[in-house]
Amino acid sequence: MGARVFGGPQAASTGATVPSGARSPRALDAALRERAARRREARRRLAAIRDGVAASVMRRVLVTLIALLLGVAVFQVFAPRLGTPIDAGWYDRQAGAIVFGVVAGGLAFVALGIASVSERGIEVLHRFGFRSTPGNRAALAAGSWFAVAALGVHFSAAAFLPVPGGQWGVGLVLGGGLAIGVFCLHRVAVHDHAYRTFNLAALLLATAAIASMSTTAAGPWWDLNFSTLGTTDDAAAFYFNAGAVLSGLSMALLARTLTSGLASPRFGASPARMRVLRVCIVAIGACLMGVGLVPIDTATDLHNLFALGAAASFAVPALGLRLLVPAAPKRLVVLSVALVVVEAGAMGLYDGVRLVSLTVFEIVAFSLIFVWLIALTVTPREPGALRAGAADAAGLALEVVHGAKRRVSDGVATGRAVAADVASRLRRSEPDGARPRAPARSGSRRGGRGLRPVVAGGPAAGEPPDDDMIEPRRMEMA
């Protein structure tokens, strides 16, 4: 036989033929594309696991900071006002305010911890007898937002004097509407760790502003702008600026997690387009950090540049969402455009006709940004998608159960075979006198020999033993 040469014209001259099992170039290209898609999906799932672990740690830090800030705000509600004469009951009121602040902080820590805990944490709670459902977790989150809204209205009550109902009416309407919205959203998205984490990031910014309102010496800051809270060079300024920095940092760190739903192949977004979307979210977080790092009284132009940069970094991806994610949910696209229109309208009401103050515009602008990011996280996991995910999980669980059953069946069959082999070896090694004898039966294969005891996996009663069992006896008789 001639030596076979691989490749080149020599191989063709020797009459070498392509094996019948070889794939065509088109099939090979399709297989390579499928492998590349599988590798991308594996990397995406691995990144999701890492993001989930990081988000779990971030939630613990955020819950602790929110509880501390809420404790400060509640303490200021009951503490004696600055300039109040120190009398016999002053120390009692101060001690009572401290107790109320500590209790409020502890309750907020427990409530937000349960509302944002992972599934593993829920299992731990169930072991201790605490039954948790999406409904009561949503109620805890809604109650926290209601408390923040009510405290915010309380510490800026003078701004609502012209409004019918005053601070009480505004507090009920604003806090009640916010609580209802959070309750409905939390019930649907409570199983999404990205939403739970970003909800705490938004709540951190709100509680930092509340704590700053409760301790500021800036007077009627709402007549100027919201950033005035960070200009007093005291604890109030620290609360506001630190809250803005930490909330912006959380937003930047969560950019991948917030867009993980849209990164699914069913939405048709390429890795490059997803990178653009994530860069825009990182830019929003960086600009929010700049607002806290550069107070308005130190560098006004730079501070305003950061604020406008946050608005622009939100408007560009919101308006171009269809270009970045071709198959994005229609309701998300419509909502994104509507939020940009509302922001532009608020800008016109402030800068054009001076109907609203700069404070109102800032609150509206940053609220719209947080609403859009929450929608960006939750909408790809809308109820239909959640049901599909649950069906996939159920199918995977069923497949695992069937696989376990097959392995158990194979293990039982293997065990029976091993037991039969061991029993046959033991019978072969026993002396003749030690073997139990059974009365001879007509039709038995060996007239004088009794039937052997039935063993697991061996021959049934009344059937002749296998040839490998009787062959040694034949040799003995020979």
C-alpha positions in Angstrom: 0.0 0.0 0.0 1.2 3.5 -0.9 1.6 6.1 1.8 -1.3 8.5 2.0 -0.4 12.1 1.7 -2.9 14.5 3.2 -3.8 17.7 1.3 -2.5 19.0 -2.0 -2.7 17.5 -5.5 -0.8 14.5 -4.5 -3.7 13.3 -2.4 -6.0 13.6 -5.3 -3.6 11.8 -7.6 -3.5 8.8 -5.3 -7.3 8.4 -5.6 -8.0 9.5 -2.0 -11.7 10.3 -1.5 -13.5 12.5 1.0 -15.0 10.4 3.8 -18.8 10.0 3.5 -19.2 11.5 7.0 -17.4 14.7 6.2 -19.5 17.9 6.4 -20.0 20.4 3.7 -18.5 23.9 4.1 -22.0 25.3 4.7 -22.7 22.8 7.4 -19.3 23.3 9.0 -19.9 27.1 9.0 -23.3 26.6 10.7 -21.7 24.4 13.3 -19.0 27.0 14.0 -21.6 29.7 14.4 -23.6 27.5 16.8 -20.6 26.8 18.9 -19.8 30.5 19.0 -23.4 31.3 20.1 -23.1 28.7 22.8 -19.8 30.2 24.1 -21.4 33.6 24.1 -24.4 32.3 26.0 -22.1 30.5 28.5 -20.2 33.7 29.1 -23.4 35.7 29.5 -24.7 33.2 32.1 -21.3 33.3 34.0 -21.4 37.1 34.0 -25.0 37.0 35.3 -23.8 34.7 38.2 -21.0 37.1 39.0 -23.3 40.1 38.8 -25.8 38.3 41.1 -23.1 37.8 43.8 -21.9 41.4 43.5 -25.5 42.7 43.7 -26.1 40.6 46.9 -23.2 42.3 48.6 -24.3 45.7 47.3 -27.8 45.2 48.7 -26.5 44.5 52.2 -24.4 47.8 52.1 -27.3 49.8 50.7 -29.8 48.5 53.3 -27.4 49.4 56.1 -26.9 53.0 54.8 -30.6 53.5 54.2 -31.5 52.4 57.7 -28.9 54.8 59.2 -30.2 57.8 57.1 -33.8 57.0 58.0 -32.9 56.8 61.7 -31.3 60.3 61.4 -34.4 61.7 59.8 -36.8 60.2 62.3 -34.6 61.4 65.1 -34.9 65.0 63.7 -38.7 64.7 63.7 -38.8 64.3 67.5 -35.7 66.1 68.5 -35.9 69.6 70.0 -35.5 72.3 67.4 -32.3 74.2 67.2 -32.4 77.2 69.5 -35.0 75.7 71.8 -34.2 76.6 75.4 -32.9 73.8 77.5 -35.4 73.2 80.2 -36.2 70.3 82.5 -37.9 68.2 79.8 -35.2 68.9 77.1 -33.1 65.9 77.9 -36.2 63.6 78.0 -37.2 64.8 74.5 -33.7 64.2 73.3 -33.6 60.7 74.7 -37.0 59.9 73.3 -35.9 61.2 69.9 -32.8 58.9 70.0 -35.0 55.9 70.9 -37.4 56.7 68.1 -34.5 57.1 65.6 -32.9 53.8 66.6 -36.2 51.9 66.5 -37.0 53.4 63.1 -33.6 52.5 61.7 -33.9 48.9 63.0 -37.3 48.5 61.5 -36.2 49.9 58.2 -33.2 47.5 58.2 -35.4 44.5 58.8 -38.1 45.5 56.4 -35.8 46.3 53.5 -33.7 43.3 54.3 -36.7 41.0 53.8 -38.0 43.0 50.8 -34.7 42.7 49.0 -33.4 39.3 50.2 -32.5 36.6 47.7 -34.2 33.2 47.4 -31.6 31.6 49.6 -32.3 34.2 52.3 -36.1 33.4 51.9 -35.3 29.7 52.6 -33.4 30.7 55.7 -36.4 32.8 56.9 -38.7 29.9 56.3 -36.5 27.6 58.4 -37.1 30.0 61.3 -40.8 30.0 60.8 -41.1 33.4 59.0 -43.3 32.9 55.9 -42.5 35.4 53.1 -44.5 35.9 49.9 -44.1 38.4 47.1 -47.1 40.2 48.4 -45.8 40.9 51.9 -42.3 41.7 50.5 -43.9 44.2 48.2 -45.8 45.7 51.1 -42.6 46.2 53.0 -40.9 48.0 50.1 -44.0 50.1 49.5 -44.2 51.1 53.1 -40.5 52.2 53.0 -41.1 54.5 50.1 -44.3 55.9 51.7 -42.3 56.8 54.8 -39.6 58.5 52.7 -42.2 60.5 50.8 -44.0 61.5 54.0 -40.7 62.6 55.7 -39.7 64.6 52.6 -43.0 66.5 52.6 -42.7 67.0 56.4 -39.3 68.6 56.2 -40.3 70.9 53.3 -43.8 71.7 54.6 -43.5 75.5 53.9 -43.2 74.8 50.2 -46.7 73.2 50.1 -48.6 75.9 51.9 -50.2 77.3 48.7 -51.3 73.7 47.7 -54.9 72.7 48.8 -54.6 70.4 51.7 -51.2 71.6 52.6 -48.5 69.1 53.6 -50.9 66.5 54.8 -52.8 66.3 51.5 -49.5 66.3 49.5 -48.0 63.7 51.7 -51.0 61.4 51.3 -51.2 61.8 47.6 -47.5 61.6 46.9 -46.7 58.9 49.4 -49.8 56.9 48.6 -49.3 57.0 44.8 -45.6 56.1 45.2 -46.4 53.2 47.6 -49.1 51.8 45.2 -46.7 52.0 42.2 -43.8 50.3 44.2 -46.2 47.6 45.5 -47.5 46.6 42.1 -44.0 46.7 40.6 -42.3 44.8 43.4 -44.8 42.0 43.3 -44.0 41.3 39.7 -40.2 41.9 39.8 -39.3 40.7 43.3 -37.5 37.6 41.8 -35.2 39.8 39.7 -32.0 40.7 41.7 -31.2 43.6 39.4 -34.5 45.3 40.2 -34.2 44.7 43.9 -30.7 46.2 44.0 -31.5 49.2 41.9 -34.6 49.9 43.9 -32.3 50.2 47.0 -29.9 52.5 45.0 -32.8 54.9 44.2 -34.0 54.7 47.8 -30.5 55.6 49.1 -30.5 58.8 47.1 -34.0 59.6 48.4 -33.1 58.9 52.1 -29.9 60.9 51.8 -31.9 63.9 50.6 -34.4 63.4 53.4 -31.6 63.2 56.0 -30.1 66.4 54.5 -33.5 68.2 54.6 -33.9 67.3 58.3 -30.6 68.8 59.3 -29.9 71.6 56.9 -29.5 75.2 57.9 -30.0 76.5 54.4 -33.4 77.9 55.2 -36.0 77.7 52.3 -33.7 75.8 50.0 -36.6 74.9 47.7 -36.8 78.5 46.5 -33.3 78.1 45.0 -32.6 74.5 43.8 -32.2 71.0 45.1 -28.4 71.2 45.0 -28.5 73.9 47.7 -28.7 71.1 50.3 -25.1 70.2 49.5 -23.7 73.7 50.0 -23.8 74.2 53.8 -20.5 72.5 54.7 -22.1 70.6 57.6 -23.6 67.2 58.2 -26.6 68.1 55.9 -24.3 68.7 53.0 -22.4 65.5 53.7 -25.6 63.5 53.7 -26.7 64.9 50.3 -23.4 64.8 48.5 -22.4 61.3 49.9 -25.9 60.0 48.9 -25.5 61.3 45.3 -22.0 59.8 45.0 -22.9 56.4 46.4 -26.1 56.2 44.4 -24.3 57.2 41.2 -21.6 54.6 41.9 -24.2 51.9 42.4 -25.8 52.9 39.1 -22.5 52.6 37.3 -21.7 49.3 38.9 -25.1 47.9 38.0 -24.9 48.9 34.3 -24.4 45.3 33.1 -27.0 43.9 35.5 -29.6 46.5 34.6 -29.3 45.6 30.9 -28.9 41.8 31.2 -32.6 41.3 30.2 -32.1 43.2 27.0 -28.9 41.3 26.3 -30.9 38.2 25.6 -30.6 36.9 22.0 -34.4 37.2 21.5 -34.0 41.0 21.4 -31.4 41.0 18.7 -29.0 43.4 20.2 -25.3 42.9 19.2 -22.6 43.0 21.8 -21.4 46.4 20.4 -24.9 48.0 20.8 -25.2 46.6 24.3 -21.9 48.2 25.1 -23.1 51.6 23.9 -26.2 51.3 26.1 -24.2 50.3 29.1 -21.7 53.1 28.6 -24.7 55.6 28.6 -25.8 54.2 32.0 -22.3 54.4 33.4 -22.2 58.0 32.2 -25.5 58.7 34.0 -24.0 57.3 37.2 -20.7 59.2 36.7 -22.6 62.5 36.2 -24.6 61.9 39.4 -21.4 61.3 41.2 -20.1 64.6 39.8 -23.1 66.4 41.1 -22.2 65.2 44.6 -18.5 65.7 44.3 -18.8 69.2 42.9 -21.3 71.2 45.0 -23.0 74.1 43.2 -21.4 76.7 45.3 -17.8 75.6 44.5 -18.0 75.3 40.7 -21.4 76.3 39.4 -20.7 75.7 35.7 -19.1 72.3 36.3 -21.9 71.3 38.6 -24.5 72.3 36.0 -22.5 70.5 33.3 -22.7 67.2 35.3 -26.5 67.7 35.7 -27.0 68.3 32.0 -24.7 65.4 31.2 -26.9 63.1 33.2 -30.0 64.3 31.4 -28.3 63.9 28.0 -26.9 60.5 28.8 -30.5 59.5 29.6 -32.2 61.1 26.6 -29.8 59.7 23.9 -30.3 55.9 24.7 -34.0 56.5 25.5 -34.7 58.0 22.1 -32.4 55.6 20.3 -33.5 52.5 22.1 -35.0 50.9 18.9 -31.6 51.4 17.2 -29.6 49.9 20.0 -32.1 47.0 20.7 -33.9 46.2 17.5 -36.5 43.9 19.1 -37.0 45.8 22.3 -40.5 45.5 23.8 -42.8 48.0 22.2 -44.1 49.3 25.6 -40.5 50.0 26.7 -39.8 52.0 23.6 -43.0 54.0 24.0 -42.3 54.6 27.6 -38.8 55.8 26.9 -40.0 58.4 24.4 -42.8 59.5 26.7 -40.3 60.1 29.6 -38.0 62.2 27.4 -41.1 64.3 26.3 -42.1 64.8 29.9 -38.5 65.9 30.8 -38.5 68.3 27.9 -41.9 69.7 29.0 -40.6 70.2 32.5 -37.6 72.0 31.2 -39.9 74.3 29.2 -42.1 75.0 32.2 -39.0 76.0 34.2 -36.8 77.7 31.7 -39.4 79.0 29.3 -42.5 80.3 31.3 -41.0 80.0 34.8 -44.1 78.1 36.0 -42.1 75.7 38.1 -38.9 76.2 40.1 -35.5 74.7 39.5 -36.0 72.4 42.4 -39.2 70.9 40.9 -37.4 70.4 37.6 -34.4 68.7 39.2 -36.7 66.3 41.1 -38.7 65.5 38.0 -35.6 65.0 35.9 -33.8 62.6 38.2 -37.1 60.8 39.0 -37.6 60.2 35.3 -34.1 58.8 35.0 -34.6 56.3 37.8 -38.1 55.3 36.4 -36.5 54.7 33.0 -33.7 52.5 34.4 -36.2 50.5 36.5 -38.4 50.0 33.3 -35.3 49.0 31.4 -34.7 46.3 34.0 -38.2 45.1 34.5 -39.9 45.3 31.1 -37.8 42.6 29.4 -39.0 40.4 32.2 -42.7 41.2 31.8 -45.2 38.7 33.0 -45.2 36.8 29.7 -41.4 36.5 29.9 -41.6 35.5 33.6 -44.0 32.8 32.8 -41.8 31.6 29.9 -38.8 31.6 32.3 -40.8 29.7 34.8 -41.8 27.1 32.2 -38.2 26.8 31.1 -37.2 26.3 34.7 -40.0 23.7 35.2 -38.9 21.9 32.1 -35.3 21.9 33.3 -36.4 20.6 36.7 -38.5 17.8 35.1 -35.5 16.8 32.9 -33.3 16.7 36.0 -35.9 14.5 37.8 -36.1 12.1 34.8 -32.3 12.0 34.6 -32.2 11.2 38.3 -34.8 8.4 37.8 -32.8 6.9 35.0 -29.6 7.0 37.1 -31.4 5.4 40.0 -32.8 2.7 37.7 -29.4 2.1 36.1 -27.9 1.9 39.6 -30.5 -0.6 40.8 -29.9 -2.8 37.7 -26.1 -2.5 38.2 -26.5 -3.4 41.9 -28.6 -6.4 41.1 -26.0 -7.6 38.6 -23.2 -7.1 41.1 -25.2 -8.9 43.8 -25.9 -11.8 41.4 -22.2 -12.0 40.5 -21.1 -12.0 44.1 -23.7 -14.6 45.1 -22.6 -16.9 42.2 -18.9 -16.6 43.3 -19.8 -17.4 46.9 -21.7 -20.5 45.8 -18.8 -21.7 43.7 -16.4 -21.3 46.6 -18.6 -23.1 49.2 -17.8 -26.8 49.9 -20.4 -29.4 49.0 -21.5 -30.1 52.5 -22.0 -26.5 53.4 -24.5 -25.9 50.5 -28.2 -26.0 51.6 -30.1 -28.8 50.0 -33.6 -28.7 48.8 -35.9 -31.6 48.0 -35.5 -32.9 44.5 -38.2 -32.0 42.1 -39.3 -33.7 39.0 -38.1 -32.0 36.0 -35.1 -30.5 37.7 -32.0 -30.3 35.5 -29.9 -32.3 38.0 -31.9 -35.1 39.6 -30.1 -35.5 42.9 -29.3 -31.9 43.2 -31.6 -29.6 45.0 -32.5 -26.1 43.7 -30.3 -23.4 45.1 -31.8 -20.6 47.1 -33.1 -17.7 45.0 -30.9 -14.6 45.2 -31.5 -11.1 43.9 -30.8 -11.0 40.3 -30.4 -14.8 40.1 -32.6 -17.5 38.4 -36.2 -17.6 39.5 -37.6 -20.6 41.5 -38.2 -23.6 39.3 -35.9 -22.4 36.5 -32.5 -24.1 35.8 -29.4 -22.2 36.9 -27.2 -20.5 34.3 -24.5 -22.5 32.6 -21.8 -20.7 34.5 -23.4 -21.9 37.7 -23.5 -25.6 36.8 -20.2 -25.8 34.8 -18.0 -26.3 37.9 -20.2 -29.2 39.1 -19.9 -30.9 35.8 -16.1 -30.7 36.1 -16.3 -32.2 39.6 -18.3 -35.2 38.4 -15.9 -35.7 35.6 
